[in-house]
């Protein structure tokens, strides 16, 4: 059974890698007339992440404060 799984994995993994899509800068269809080809950068360009980080930090601080409050309340009992 283990040999069958190993052989199947060895055969399927290279096939999956063969169907991988190229980087947008390396499109196989060629470039449009006068263009450089490719599309938008991967990751969306210059997306603002500052407010998301601040939100995550605030939520983490609130969660930590609640945990500390619960532990102190339990010790007081």
Backbone atoms as SQL, in Angstrom:
CREATE TABLE atoms (id INTEGER PRIMARY KEY, chain TEXT, resi INTEGER, resn TEXT, atom TEXT, x REAL, y REAL, z REAL);
INSERT INTO atoms VALUES
  (1, 'A', 1, 'UNK', 'N', 0.825, -1.188, 0.000),
  (2, 'A', 1, 'UNK', 'CA', 0.000, 0.000, 0.000),
  (3, 'A', 1, 'UNK', 'C', 0.875, 1.260, 0.000),
  (4, 'A', 2, 'UNK', 'N', 1.942, 1.226, 0.806),
  (5, 'A', 2, 'UNK', 'CA', 2.834, 2.388, 0.864),
  (6, 'A', 2, 'UNK', 'C', 3.545, 2.600, -0.475),
  (7, 'A', 3, 'UNK', 'N', 3.891, 1.495, -1.133),
  (8, 'A', 3, 'UNK', 'CA', 4.561, 1.611, -2.426),
  (9, 'A', 3, 'UNK', 'C', 3.627, 2.239, -3.456),
  (10, 'A', 4, 'UNK', 'N', 2.361, 1.871, -3.411),
  (11, 'A', 4, 'UNK', 'CA', 1.387, 2.418, -4.344),
  (12, 'A', 4, 'UNK', 'C', 1.228, 3.922, -4.138),
  (13, 'A', 5, 'UNK', 'N', 1.155, 4.341, -2.889),
  (14, 'A', 5, 'UNK', 'CA', 1.044, 5.775, -2.597),
  (15, 'A', 5, 'UNK', 'C', 2.295, 6.527, -3.034),
  (16, 'A', 6, 'UNK', 'N', 3.455, 5.940, -2.815),
  (17, 'A', 6, 'UNK', 'CA', 4.702, 6.573, -3.205),
  (18, 'A', 6, 'UNK', 'C', 4.796, 6.715, -4.725),
  (19, 'A', 7, 'UNK', 'N', 4.464, 5.661, -5.430),
  (20, 'A', 7, 'UNK', 'CA', 4.515, 5.709, -6.897),
  (21, 'A', 7, 'UNK', 'C', 3.510, 6.730, -7.428),
  (22, 'A', 8, 'UNK', 'N', 2.324, 6.768, -6.858),
  (23, 'A', 8, 'UNK', 'CA', 1.314, 7.733, -7.278),
  (24, 'A', 8, 'UNK', 'C', 1.802, 9.156, -7.040),
  (25, 'A', 9, 'UNK', 'N', 2.395, 9.422, -5.882),
  (26, 'A', 9, 'UNK', 'CA', 2.900, 10.760, -5.578),
  (27, 'A', 9, 'UNK', 'C', 4.036, 11.144, -6.527),
  (28, 'A', 10, 'UNK', 'N', 4.904, 10.188, -6.834),
  (29, 'A', 10, 'UNK', 'CA', 6.024, 10.468, -7.735),
  (30, 'A', 10, 'UNK', 'C', 5.527, 10.784, -9.142),
  (31, 'A', 11, 'UNK', 'N', 4.451, 10.154, -9.569),
  (32, 'A', 11, 'UNK', 'CA', 3.915, 10.404, -10.902),
  (33, 'A', 11, 'UNK', 'C', 3.081, 11.682, -10.970),
  (34, 'A', 12, 'UNK', 'N', 2.333, 11.994, -9.928),
  (35, 'A', 12, 'UNK', 'CA', 1.425, 13.145, -9.958),
  (36, 'A', 12, 'UNK', 'C', 2.157, 14.454, -9.686),
  (37, 'A', 13, 'UNK', 'N', 3.134, 14.480, -8.799),
  (38, 'A', 13, 'UNK', 'CA', 3.807, 15.729, -8.446),
  (39, 'A', 13, 'UNK', 'C', 4.461, 16.411, -9.648),
  (40, 'A', 14, 'UNK', 'N', 5.231, 15.720, -10.473),
  (41, 'A', 14, 'UNK', 'CA', 5.808, 16.407, -11.637),
  (42, 'A', 14, 'UNK', 'C', 4.751, 16.890, -12.626),
  (43, 'A', 15, 'UNK', 'N', 3.654, 16.168, -12.750),
  (44, 'A', 15, 'UNK', 'CA', 2.585, 16.610, -13.640),
  (45, 'A', 15, 'UNK', 'C', 1.945, 17.902, -13.132),
  (46, 'A', 16, 'UNK', 'N', 1.759, 18.009, -11.826),
  (47, 'A', 16, 'UNK', 'CA', 1.184, 19.223, -11.255),
  (48, 'A', 16, 'UNK', 'C', 2.117, 20.416, -11.468),
  (49, 'A', 17, 'UNK', 'N', 3.412, 20.182, -11.378),
  (50, 'A', 17, 'UNK', 'CA', 4.366, 21.276, -11.582),
  (51, 'A', 17, 'UNK', 'C', 4.426, 21.691, -13.052),
  (52, 'A', 18, 'UNK', 'N', 4.137, 20.778, -13.960),
  (53, 'A', 18, 'UNK', 'CA', 4.181, 21.096, -15.387),
  (54, 'A', 18, 'UNK', 'C', 3.044, 22.034, -15.785),
  (55, 'A', 19, 'UNK', 'N', 1.951, 22.031, -15.041),
  (56, 'A', 19, 'UNK', 'CA', 0.817, 22.880, -15.349),
  (57, 'A', 19, 'UNK', 'C', 0.862, 24.218, -14.618),
  (58, 'A', 20, 'UNK', 'N', 1.945, 24.521, -13.945),
  (59, 'A', 20, 'UNK', 'CA', 2.068, 25.785, -13.235),
  (60, 'A', 20, 'UNK', 'C', 2.049, 26.940, -14.230),
  (61, 'A', 21, 'UNK', 'N', 1.399, 28.034, -13.857),
  (62, 'A', 21, 'UNK', 'CA', 1.284, 29.172, -14.755),
  (63, 'A', 21, 'UNK', 'C', 2.511, 30.060, -14.628),
  (64, 'A', 22, 'UNK', 'N', 2.913, 30.693, -15.725),
  (65, 'A', 22, 'UNK', 'CA', 4.093, 31.551, -15.679),
  (66, 'A', 22, 'UNK', 'C', 3.822, 32.857, -14.942),
  (67, 'A', 23, 'UNK', 'N', 4.880, 33.506, -14.538),
  (68, 'A', 23, 'UNK', 'CA', 4.816, 34.820, -13.918),
  (69, 'A', 23, 'UNK', 'C', 4.162, 35.792, -14.902),
  (70, 'A', 24, 'UNK', 'N', 3.331, 36.768, -14.452),
  (71, 'A', 24, 'UNK', 'CA', 2.691, 37.685, -15.394),
  (72, 'A', 24, 'UNK', 'C', 3.674, 38.432, -16.291),
  (73, 'A', 25, 'UNK', 'N', 4.902, 38.590, -15.871),
  (74, 'A', 25, 'UNK', 'CA', 5.895, 39.258, -16.698),
  (75, 'A', 25, 'UNK', 'C', 6.445, 38.365, -17.790),
  (76, 'A', 26, 'UNK', 'N', 6.119, 37.081, -17.757),
  (77, 'A', 26, 'UNK', 'CA', 6.646, 36.123, -18.725),
  (78, 'A', 26, 'UNK', 'C', 5.516, 35.458, -19.498),
  (79, 'A', 27, 'UNK', 'N', 4.505, 36.219, -19.895),
  (80, 'A', 27, 'UNK', 'CA', 3.375, 35.638, -20.612),
  (81, 'A', 27, 'UNK', 'C', 3.842, 34.965, -21.890),
  (82, 'A', 28, 'UNK', 'N', 3.323, 33.791, -22.139),
  (83, 'A', 28, 'UNK', 'CA', 3.724, 33.035, -23.308),
  (84, 'A', 28, 'UNK', 'C', 3.066, 33.568, -24.583),
  (85, 'A', 29, 'UNK', 'N', 2.019, 34.383, -24.460),
  (86, 'A', 29, 'UNK', 'CA', 1.300, 34.865, -25.619),
  (87, 'A', 29, 'UNK', 'C', 2.016, 35.982, -26.349),
  (88, 'A', 30, 'UNK', 'N', 3.133, 36.418, -25.880),
  (89, 'A', 30, 'UNK', 'CA', 3.854, 37.504, -26.534),
  (90, 'A', 30, 'UNK', 'C', 3.419, 38.857, -25.983),
  (91, 'A', 31, 'UNK', 'N', 3.952, 39.903, -26.536),
  (92, 'A', 31, 'UNK', 'CA', 3.635, 41.241, -26.064),
  (93, 'A', 31, 'UNK', 'C', 2.777, 41.957, -27.091),
  (94, 'A', 32, 'UNK', 'N', 1.912, 42.860, -26.628),
  (95, 'A', 32, 'UNK', 'CA', 1.138, 43.642, -27.581),
  (96, 'A', 32, 'UNK', 'C', 2.045, 44.608, -28.337),
  (97, 'A', 33, 'UNK', 'N', 1.563, 45.115, -29.434),
  (98, 'A', 33, 'UNK', 'CA', 2.371, 46.003, -30.274),
  (99, 'A', 33, 'UNK', 'C', 2.843, 47.212, -29.475),
  (100, 'A', 34, 'UNK', 'N', 4.125, 47.337, -29.308),
  (101, 'A', 34, 'UNK', 'CA', 4.700, 48.476, -28.605),
  (102, 'A', 34, 'UNK', 'C', 4.660, 48.377, -27.092),
  (103, 'A', 35, 'UNK', 'N', 4.138, 47.305, -26.550),
  (104, 'A', 35, 'UNK', 'CA', 4.035, 47.169, -25.098),
  (105, 'A', 35, 'UNK', 'C', 5.141, 46.306, -24.537),
  (106, 'A', 36, 'UNK', 'N', 5.214, 46.267, -23.229),
  (107, 'A', 36, 'UNK', 'CA', 6.238, 45.460, -22.579),
  (108, 'A', 36, 'UNK', 'C', 5.690, 44.124, -22.119),
  (109, 'A', 37, 'UNK', 'N', 4.369, 43.919, -22.159),
  (110, 'A', 37, 'UNK', 'CA', 3.783, 42.655, -21.745),
  (111, 'A', 37, 'UNK', 'C', 3.629, 42.573, -20.248),
  (112, 'A', 38, 'UNK', 'N', 3.026, 41.517, -19.811),
  (113, 'A', 38, 'UNK', 'CA', 2.817, 41.320, -18.393),
  (114, 'A', 38, 'UNK', 'C', 1.606, 42.087, -17.907),
  (115, 'A', 39, 'UNK', 'N', 1.259, 41.890, -16.690),
  (116, 'A', 39, 'UNK', 'CA', 0.101, 42.554, -16.115),
  (117, 'A', 39, 'UNK', 'C', 0.483, 43.332, -14.883),
  (118, 'A', 40, 'UNK', 'N', -0.494, 43.507, -14.027),
  (119, 'A', 40, 'UNK', 'CA', -0.273, 44.217, -12.771),
  (120, 'A', 40, 'UNK', 'C', 0.663, 43.391, -11.887),
  (121, 'A', 41, 'UNK', 'N', 1.414, 44.037, -11.014),
  (122, 'A', 41, 'UNK', 'CA', 2.316, 43.288, -10.138),
  (123, 'A', 41, 'UNK', 'C', 1.536, 42.371, -9.202),
  (124, 'A', 42, 'UNK', 'N', 2.141, 41.248, -8.877),
  (125, 'A', 42, 'UNK', 'CA', 1.504, 40.290, -7.981),
  (126, 'A', 42, 'UNK', 'C', 1.433, 40.926, -6.593),
  (127, 'A', 43, 'UNK', 'N', 0.304, 40.796, -5.956),
  (128, 'A', 43, 'UNK', 'CA', 0.141, 41.335, -4.618),
  (129, 'A', 43, 'UNK', 'C', -0.649, 42.622, -4.606),
  (130, 'A', 44, 'UNK', 'N', -1.061, 43.146, -5.728),
  (131, 'A', 44, 'UNK', 'CA', -1.934, 44.300, -5.755),
  (132, 'A', 44, 'UNK', 'C', -1.224, 45.630, -5.745),
  (133, 'A', 45, 'UNK', 'N', 0.066, 45.661, -5.871),
  (134, 'A', 45, 'UNK', 'CA', 0.752, 46.944, -5.927),
  (135, 'A', 45, 'UNK', 'C', 0.958, 47.539, -4.546),
  (136, 'A', 46, 'UNK', 'N', 0.593, 48.801, -4.406),
  (137, 'A', 46, 'UNK', 'CA', 0.853, 49.529, -3.163),
  (138, 'A', 46, 'UNK', 'C', -0.407, 49.596, -2.303),
  (139, 'A', 47, 'UNK', 'N', -0.862, 48.479, -1.796),
  (140, 'A', 47, 'UNK', 'CA', -2.045, 48.444, -0.951),
  (141, 'A', 47, 'UNK', 'C', -1.688, 48.936, 0.446),
  (142, 'A', 48, 'UNK', 'N', -2.530, 49.794, 1.049),
  (143, 'A', 48, 'UNK', 'CA', -2.241, 50.274, 2.402),
  (144, 'A', 48, 'UNK', 'C', -2.478, 49.167, 3.428),
  (145, 'A', 49, 'UNK', 'N', -1.491, 48.898, 4.258),
  (146, 'A', 49, 'UNK', 'CA', -1.626, 47.863, 5.273),
  (147, 'A', 49, 'UNK', 'C', -1.478, 48.430, 6.675),
  (148, 'A', 50, 'UNK', 'N', -1.207, 49.714, 6.819),
  (149, 'A', 50, 'UNK', 'CA', -0.978, 50.309, 8.131),
  (150, 'A', 50, 'UNK', 'C', -2.183, 50.215, 9.040),
  (151, 'A', 51, 'UNK', 'N', -3.374, 50.495, 8.537),
  (152, 'A', 51, 'UNK', 'CA', -4.557, 50.459, 9.392),
  (153, 'A', 51, 'UNK', 'C', -4.898, 49.028, 9.798),
  (154, 'A', 52, 'UNK', 'N', -4.622, 48.061, 8.930),
  (155, 'A', 52, 'UNK', 'CA', -4.877, 46.669, 9.276),
  (156, 'A', 52, 'UNK', 'C', -3.957, 46.185, 10.381),
  (157, 'A', 53, 'UNK', 'N', -2.708, 46.603, 10.322),
  (158, 'A', 53, 'UNK', 'CA', -1.751, 46.223, 11.366),
  (159, 'A', 53, 'UNK', 'C', -2.146, 46.846, 12.699),
  (160, 'A', 54, 'UNK', 'N', -2.571, 48.119, 12.668),
  (161, 'A', 54, 'UNK', 'CA', -2.990, 48.790, 13.895),
  (162, 'A', 54, 'UNK', 'C', -4.208, 48.098, 14.494),
  (163, 'A', 55, 'UNK', 'N', -5.136, 47.673, 13.654),
  (164, 'A', 55, 'UNK', 'CA', -6.325, 46.968, 14.132),
  (165, 'A', 55, 'UNK', 'C', -5.937, 45.643, 14.782),
  (166, 'A', 56, 'UNK', 'N', -5.042, 44.889, 14.144),
  (167, 'A', 56, 'UNK', 'CA', -4.607, 43.617, 14.722),
  (168, 'A', 56, 'UNK', 'C', -3.887, 43.814, 16.058),
  (169, 'A', 57, 'UNK', 'N', -3.060, 44.847, 16.150),
  (170, 'A', 57, 'UNK', 'CA', -2.365, 45.126, 17.411),
  (171, 'A', 57, 'UNK', 'C', -3.353, 45.501, 18.512),
  (172, 'A', 58, 'UNK', 'N', -4.351, 46.306, 18.173),
  (173, 'A', 58, 'UNK', 'CA', -5.353, 46.703, 19.172),
  (174, 'A', 58, 'UNK', 'C', -6.159, 45.496, 19.647),
  (175, 'A', 59, 'UNK', 'N', -6.563, 44.637, 18.726),
  (176, 'A', 59, 'UNK', 'CA', -7.303, 43.443, 19.116),
  (177, 'A', 59, 'UNK', 'C', -6.455, 42.504, 19.972),
  (178, 'A', 60, 'UNK', 'N', -5.170, 42.366, 19.619),
  (179, 'A', 60, 'UNK', 'CA', -4.272, 41.525, 20.419),
  (180, 'A', 60, 'UNK', 'C', -4.075, 42.072, 21.822),
  (181, 'A', 61, 'UNK', 'N', -3.951, 43.392, 21.935),
  (182, 'A', 61, 'UNK', 'CA', -3.800, 44.016, 23.256),
  (183, 'A', 61, 'UNK', 'C', -5.063, 43.819, 24.089),
  (184, 'A', 62, 'UNK', 'N', -6.229, 43.962, 23.478),
  (185, 'A', 62, 'UNK', 'CA', -7.486, 43.744, 24.194),
  (186, 'A', 62, 'UNK', 'C', -7.635, 42.309, 24.656),
  (187, 'A', 63, 'UNK', 'N', -7.253, 41.372, 23.798),
  (188, 'A', 63, 'UNK', 'CA', -7.328, 39.956, 24.155),
  (189, 'A', 63, 'UNK', 'C', -6.380, 39.639, 25.313),
  (190, 'A', 64, 'UNK', 'N', -5.169, 40.183, 25.249),
  (191, 'A', 64, 'UNK', 'CA', -4.208, 39.969, 26.331),
  (192, 'A', 64, 'UNK', 'C', -4.683, 40.573, 27.642),
  (193, 'A', 65, 'UNK', 'N', -5.272, 41.776, 27.569),
  (194, 'A', 65, 'UNK', 'CA', -5.782, 42.417, 28.781),
  (195, 'A', 65, 'UNK', 'C', -6.903, 41.587, 29.402),
  (196, 'A', 66, 'UNK', 'N', -7.774, 41.026, 28.580),
  (197, 'A', 66, 'UNK', 'CA', -8.863, 40.195, 29.109),
  (198, 'A', 66, 'UNK', 'C', -8.318, 38.931, 29.760),
  (199, 'A', 67, 'UNK', 'N', -7.299, 38.337, 29.138),
  (200, 'A', 67, 'UNK', 'CA', -6.707, 37.137, 29.732),
  (201, 'A', 67, 'UNK', 'C', -6.094, 37.450, 31.101),
  (202, 'A', 68, 'UNK', 'N', -5.381, 38.568, 31.196),
  (203, 'A', 68, 'UNK', 'CA', -4.782, 38.971, 32.470),
  (204, 'A', 68, 'UNK', 'C', -5.864, 39.233, 33.508),
  (205, 'A', 69, 'UNK', 'N', -6.946, 39.913, 33.094),
  (206, 'A', 69, 'UNK', 'CA', -8.060, 40.195, 34.000),
  (207, 'A', 69, 'UNK', 'C', -8.671, 38.899, 34.516),
  (208, 'A', 70, 'UNK', 'N', -8.883, 37.921, 33.632),
  (209, 'A', 70, 'UNK', 'CA', -9.469, 36.655, 34.032),
  (210, 'A', 70, 'UNK', 'C', -8.577, 35.895, 35.014),
  (211, 'A', 71, 'UNK', 'N', -7.259, 35.908, 34.765),
  (212, 'A', 71, 'UNK', 'CA', -6.326, 35.204, 35.658),
  (213, 'A', 71, 'UNK', 'C', -6.314, 35.866, 37.031),
  (214, 'A', 72, 'UNK', 'N', -6.290, 37.189, 37.078),
  (215, 'A', 72, 'UNK', 'CA', -6.278, 37.886, 38.371),
  (216, 'A', 72, 'UNK', 'C', -7.586, 37.658, 39.122),
  (217, 'A', 73, 'UNK', 'N', -8.700, 37.633, 38.397),
  (218, 'A', 73, 'UNK', 'CA', -9.993, 37.396, 39.024),
  (219, 'A', 73, 'UNK', 'C', -10.056, 35.978, 39.601),
  (220, 'A', 74, 'UNK', 'N', -9.486, 35.014, 38.874),
  (221, 'A', 74, 'UNK', 'CA', -9.483, 33.627, 39.348),
  (222, 'A', 74, 'UNK', 'C', -8.591, 33.486, 40.579),
  (223, 'A', 75, 'UNK', 'N', -7.456, 34.181, 40.619),
  (224, 'A', 75, 'UNK', 'CA', -6.566, 34.103, 41.780),
  (225, 'A', 75, 'UNK', 'C', -7.172, 34.767, 43.003),
  (226, 'A', 76, 'UNK', 'N', -8.023, 35.775, 42.810),
  (227, 'A', 76, 'UNK', 'CA', -8.648, 36.479, 43.927),
  (228, 'A', 76, 'UNK', 'C', -9.708, 35.610, 44.607),
  (229, 'A', 77, 'UNK', 'N', -10.236, 34.656, 43.925),
  (230, 'A', 77, 'UNK', 'CA', -11.287, 33.787, 44.504),
  (231, 'A', 77, 'UNK', 'C', -10.776, 32.821, 45.497);
